[in-house]
Amino acid sequence: MRNYKIKPPQIIILIFLMILVLLAYVLQMDLVILFNESLTKLVMNGVLVLALIPMLNVGAGMNFGLPVGIVGGLVGLCIAVNFRLTGFFGFFMSLFFSLVICAILGWIYGRLLNRVKGREEIAGTFIGFSMIPLMNYFWTLAPFQNRQMLYPIGGQGLRPKISLEPYFYNVLDNFCLLKIGALEIPLGLLAFYALICLFLYLFFRTKSGRATLATGENEAFARLSGIDIGRIRLLAIVLSTMLAGIGICVYAQSYGFIQLYDEPLSMAFPAISAVLIGGSTGRRTWIFEAVLGAYLLQTIYLLTVPIANEILIPEVTEILRTFITYSIILYALLYRDKRGISH
Amino acid sequence: MGNILEIKNLSKSYNGIPALTKVNLSVKAGEIHGIVGANGSGKSTLMNILFGNPIIRETGGYQGKIAYAGKSLQAKSCAEVIRMGMGMVHQEFALLPDLTIGENIKLGREETYQFTDRLFGKKLSFIDRKRNDTSAARVLKKLGIDVDVGVKIINLSTNTRQFVEIAREIARTDLKLLLLDEPTAVLSKDDASNLIEALLGLAKDGLGILFISHRLEEVQQICDRVTVFRDGAVVSQYHKGEISVNNLARDMIGHTVQLANATKRAMKTRPAIRFQQFSVAMPGEEIKDLDLTVFAGEILGLTGLSGHGKLALGYGLMGMYPVAGEVIYENKKIDTLLAKTNILKGMYVLPDDRQALGILPEHSVAENIIFTGNQVKDMFSRNFGRSFLGFIDQKKAHRYVDQVVQDFSIKCSSPKQKLKELSGGNQQKVCLARALTVNPQLLFVAEPTRGIDISAKEKILNLLIDINRTKHTTLVIASSELDELKRVCDRIAVMVNGSIFKILFPDSPDLEFGLALAGEEGTYA
């Protein structure tokens, strides 16, 4: 944070964002409402972005295997809904279940990644991909009892979209919602986000956290200094996976639905795009970069929808989104390779 | 013979900070022109300009005139310069690790089968491996080394890599000027003199050579002319015959150096550590069945040609490579060699490759100094919450770091400055400071003065002597700089083929060292 430099991707994104805001103004959209929504979107997706940080900082690259943690979180959510837990109790129990499951999944995932050192990103992508069909079996066969989760006909197998309306929909979003005229600031939600940021910040100041940073920067150095590299990497990967579990719980309570089956597949990419927009180069990443990136990317998503609907055909929104997400990742990969040569 | 290279009034500045001011320099065909200067004196900037490094244009170009082979040089890229017949050997290696020596040397200029030449054209023709390899071997032989050209680069020691790198340049038939940036820095004395022989031969054939080196004896030995740089300007120029190491050193740093020198002692105290039948499987630096006893409180030098295992001892001790044999430390056998437990027992290793293994370049000076002490011994942790949390007691750490920075006179703008911004000498001081923080009884240091300029070298050596005398730390210094070891050590062990060949004393005659290094039993009266 102390030596944050603004780089071309941020400049491009900022310009794009300004154009969008200007367009929204010209099209007479309600900017205040859009701003309110941008805050919710930030936290809704932001935790998933934060989940990338431990792995980036231990030198394991961008966590393309984020779906592993997301799937763990989804199982946690399903368990909470199965027992019809509602309100804050329901939400926190789903967090609890998610953390337990993600810890186990993360441990397995970490053991795998420790065996493919140096190629974590591509291995993670495929571990994430192979997790999905495996979990599809689970979703159809797992003995969940709550009728509201199951297919209405046949009564077996989970629905692709489970509504959280009767359980803990928007519990965080509406907690301590500060209303000043049209301006709505979700204080509770932001506080929860800040808490996770604080947790990460404190983690990197602990002994293990410092060892994590040192391992990411110079593994041989860390080894010579008596650090157990395998253990530290495992710790960072488990932490990443657990944060992803929390991330999807926050996302679901905001969105209102648990999305199963193929949905988690594509969720890693916007998160990775966001952290890159924030200024990360695939190595040490500051919390500030993750927050900034999440805000910029989500606000752009948020603004493109109504604007594209207004001036273009509606379907173009999804195209634009996907285009932005993937091209940012591509840009970052290009940029990183260039750095590699000049050093 | 005429000038191949002529530089007139060359100036260059980075963001307003001058790096070179009004430099005049020329290189004749068949001449070896030496350039010496302390770190940051502008040598690398000069190289970058000559070799068309894009960084020069990106930072605003240069002023002055450069004529190459009679024409004005306006290099836009390295490729253009190479086409004009200039070759450069970098400090960092630019070799393809997965190709063999032969393939690397002949890359882009491969020997091909004539038949397929005609069939598919030169570019798509099949490579004649045999002819390729023999021609590569011939070039290597010219440099005086004998290796199997079928070996992959990745399996070579740094020493051999340097030779391959040079071989690749001189294998070119169109070469007119060769720029050598510290070609002997990573070489042992013996290999360095081999290389020098080869360079003299090349110069005789009419090649112009620009030779940058920290090793002043070499410069004195081979250069026809020497230009001394200080703070970006030429301070003096000498012709062959008037070159003296003392003058060069004085001109480089602007004053004379006080050489570090320790009084010699005969140490026969209790053994601090004993190695028995110790082997380390470090590629390119293997140790085989080594037997060595290090006495408590002594300074033991470890020397040998590179590739003979002097660097591997410390790494093996820290469990970086597979080991075999016995290590007895303080009369107890150590079963498994783990960095953490060994540090706790009082051993510490500072590696030779400072940039890759020895520092955290992006971390601050302070963080580097306290890192190991905090991780292994919880020296700077707050007490609450037991050590697994281990938040740093900032006050305690600050006090300690400030003291160390002062004691070691580490030059930095503040302890918060990133370590990568410091000079090599100061980085080495930070490494030593980090080692001393854990208060080791036994300290292994490998190549402590590599890549450090002449005045900082003596400071580091004095620091090592000081550590030994005041803290009674047993030191094992692995180095290829024999004259430095002679000035500092109580005993010097010479390694040949991965084990101790002979243990000599600093006052042993040079001849004896020479023979021992070559692995030959001398006969003296």
Interface residues (C-beta under 8 A of the other chain):
Chain A: L202 R205 T206 K207 S208 R210 A211 L213 A214 E217 N218 A220 F221 R223 L224 S225 G226 I227 D228 R284
Chain B: M318 M320 L338 A339 K340 T341 N342 I343 L344 V349 P351 A356 L357 G358 I359 L360 P361 E362 H363 E367 F371 T372 N374 Q375 V376 D378 S381 S387 F388 L389 G390 F391 I392
